[in-house]
Each structure stands twice: as C-alpha cells, then as structure tokens.
Amino acid sequence: MLARAACHDSFDLRALVPALAFAVLSAGLALATTMAAPQTGEMAVVFPPFTDERTAWALVSQAGGLVVAPTRVPNVVVAYAPDPQFQSRIARLGALFFIAARGLCANLPQPLEPS
C-alpha cells in the first residue's frame, strides 16, 4: 500500500499541459476551418458585445454590405458581402470577426403567416 501511495504522490499535472494545449489548439483549428466565412456572399458578422442590432445593421450598410437577417444574438448579423473587400471595410468599422452563417449565427426562421 505504501508503494501505491508513493507512486500517486509523484504524478504531476503539469506533465499534461502540453497535451492539453495541443488538444485545445487542434479543436480550435478544426472549428475555425469548418466555420470560416466566405469572401463574398452570406456571412455572420460578429461585433463587440453589447453592440445593439440597429447599430450593427447600420455598420453593415455603411461598409457597403446588405443585411440579410437578424440572428439569435444581437451583436451578430447575417450580411451579404458583395465583394472581397467588404470584410476589411467592416473590420475598420468595428467588426471583430466573420464566420459562416449557420448554427447559432444562422438566420432566424421566418414566422408563419396566419391563414
């Protein structure tokens, strides 16, 4: 029993740090490649937290894009980028990053019209 306790005491969690860092970076890279926004077309534009929807829509228009739809998150808007320079223009106006417009950042479903 003493030998088992001595073995347990010598285990150091710091030995796992490189493996955990590699796992987190690999998962982040895999997620980034699957959620990458296209250069043109529909994309989710992510603004800083607490940016209201009206401001986000105005910034998309100011950068030359078109607002496609709101999302479930007020600081994220689905926009249509007419040209590859849209991302750099909207980034200068305060956008943080761009991702594919699906999942949490997808268009809100349209409500059904009463018949």
C-alpha positions as CSV (number, residue, x, y, z in Angstrom):
1,M,0.0,0.0,0.0
2,L,2.9,2.4,0.7
3,A,4.3,1.8,-2.8
4,R,1.0,2.7,-4.4
5,A,0.7,5.9,-2.4
6,A,4.3,6.9,-3.3
7,C,3.5,6.4,-7.0
8,H,0.4,8.6,-6.7
9,D,2.3,11.4,-5.0
10,S,4.9,11.5,-7.8
11,F,2.3,12.3,-10.5
12,D,2.5,15.9,-11.6
13,L,-0.4,17.5,-13.5
14,R,2.0,19.9,-15.2
15,A,3.1,17.0,-17.4
16,L,-0.3,17.1,-19.1
17,V,-0.1,20.8,-20.0
18,P,1.5,20.3,-23.5
19,A,-1.0,17.6,-24.4
20,L,-4.0,19.7,-23.3
21,A,-2.7,22.7,-25.1
22,F,-2.3,20.7,-28.3
23,A,-5.8,19.3,-27.9
24,V,-7.3,22.7,-27.5
25,L,-5.4,24.2,-30.4
26,S,-6.4,21.3,-32.6
27,A,-10.0,21.6,-31.7
28,G,-9.9,25.4,-32.3
29,L,-8.3,24.9,-35.7
30,A,-10.8,22.3,-36.7
31,L,-13.7,24.5,-35.7
32,A,-12.2,27.5,-37.4
33,T,-11.9,25.7,-40.7
34,T,-15.5,24.5,-40.6
35,M,-16.9,27.9,-39.6
36,A,-14.8,30.0,-41.9
37,A,-16.8,32.8,-43.7
38,P,-16.7,33.0,-47.4
39,Q,-15.0,36.0,-49.0
40,T,-18.3,37.1,-50.7
41,G,-21.9,36.1,-50.1
42,E,-23.7,35.4,-46.9
43,M,-21.7,35.5,-43.6
44,A,-22.3,36.2,-40.0
45,V,-20.5,39.5,-38.9
46,V,-19.7,39.5,-35.2
47,F,-19.5,42.9,-33.4
48,P,-18.3,43.6,-29.9
49,P,-20.6,42.5,-27.0
50,F,-23.3,45.0,-26.2
51,T,-23.5,46.3,-29.8
52,D,-27.2,46.6,-30.5
53,E,-28.8,45.2,-33.6
54,R,-29.6,48.7,-35.1
55,T,-26.0,49.8,-34.8
56,A,-24.8,46.5,-36.4
57,W,-27.2,46.9,-39.3
58,A,-26.1,50.5,-39.9
59,L,-22.4,49.5,-39.9
60,V,-23.1,46.7,-42.4
61,S,-24.8,49.2,-44.7
62,Q,-22.1,51.8,-44.2
63,A,-19.5,49.2,-45.3
64,G,-21.4,48.5,-48.5
65,G,-23.0,45.2,-47.5
66,L,-26.6,44.2,-47.3
67,V,-28.3,43.0,-44.2
68,V,-29.8,39.5,-44.8
69,A,-31.4,38.8,-41.4
70,P,-31.0,39.1,-37.6
71,T,-29.7,36.2,-35.5
72,R,-30.3,34.9,-32.0
73,V,-27.5,37.1,-30.7
74,P,-28.0,40.9,-31.1
75,N,-24.3,41.7,-31.8
76,V,-24.2,39.2,-34.7
77,V,-25.9,39.9,-38.0
78,V,-26.1,37.9,-41.2
79,A,-24.8,40.1,-44.0
80,Y,-24.3,39.7,-47.8
81,A,-20.8,40.8,-48.9
82,P,-20.9,42.0,-52.5
83,D,-17.1,42.0,-52.9
84,P,-14.0,40.5,-51.1
85,Q,-13.1,43.9,-49.6
86,F,-16.2,44.0,-47.5
87,Q,-14.6,42.2,-44.6
88,S,-11.8,44.7,-44.4
89,R,-14.2,47.7,-44.6
90,I,-16.5,46.3,-41.9
91,A,-13.5,45.4,-39.7
92,R,-12.3,49.0,-39.8
93,L,-15.8,50.0,-38.6
94,G,-15.6,47.7,-35.6
95,A,-16.5,44.1,-36.6
96,L,-14.4,41.6,-34.6
97,F,-14.6,38.6,-36.9
98,F,-16.6,36.7,-39.5
99,I,-18.0,33.2,-39.5
100,A,-20.2,31.0,-41.6
101,A,-23.9,31.9,-41.2
102,R,-25.1,28.7,-39.7
103,G,-25.9,27.2,-36.3
104,L,-26.2,29.9,-33.6
105,C,-25.4,32.6,-36.2
106,A,-27.9,31.4,-38.7
107,N,-30.9,33.5,-39.9
108,L,-33.8,33.5,-37.6
109,P,-36.7,31.4,-39.1
110,Q,-39.5,33.5,-40.6
111,P,-42.7,33.3,-38.6
112,L,-45.6,31.6,-40.3
113,E,-48.3,33.8,-41.7
114,P,-51.8,33.2,-40.3
115,S,-54.1,31.7,-42.9
